[in-house]
């Protein structure tokens, strides 16, 4: 198997969605204050349900992979931060390079995301790990251990970085 199609397979693992993520909103009573532990400032973000955030991020990962497989960079551009970077086995690609690669064609027939785990969740950052498996023509498949770092900007989760280690 050539390395270039494999890189495209791995690129598709950028994982995410066609419809924008759900926005959280918090309604507070007039005059109410946010309680914060002593010595800490109140958080501008609502307390987040770990399971709900995990499901949302997995959905985003699936949607990104779907759009990359289709060769459509519009959603990938929208859901990634301006400083987004993709690292595949030590090779770092900028957002511009990833978007250019999305439209060059793809040999992936399908993909699966398994072993998802929300590693950390803070007010405005989240780290999701999972295994991305790309199914190729001829019945072949290739997996990558993947770590996505998301940041919350403008009321939605955006992908800031993705790191993949290809499975041998």
URSUL-V687607 format. One line per field, one symbol per residue. psi: psi as a letter, one per 30 degrees, with the letter a starting at -180 (. if undefined). burial: b if it has 16 or more other ideal C-beta (glycine too) atoms within 10 Angstrom, else e. A space follows every 10 residues. Layout:
psi->???
burial->???
This chain:
psi->kleeeeeeee efgfjalekl lkkkkkklkk fklkkllkfk lkkfklkkje eeeeeeeeee eeeeeeeeef gjfeeeeefk legkkkkjhf jkkleeeeee fegglkgkel lkklhkkjel kaeglkkkll kkkkkllggl lklkkkkkkk kjkhglkkje lkkkjkk.
burial->eeeebbbbbb bbbbbbbeee beebeeeeee eeeeeeeeee eeeeeeebee eebbebbbbb bbbbbbbbbe eebebbbebb eeebbbebee eebebeebbe bbeeebbbee bebeebebee beeeebbbeb ebbbebeeee ebbbebbbbb bbeeebbbbb bbbbeeee
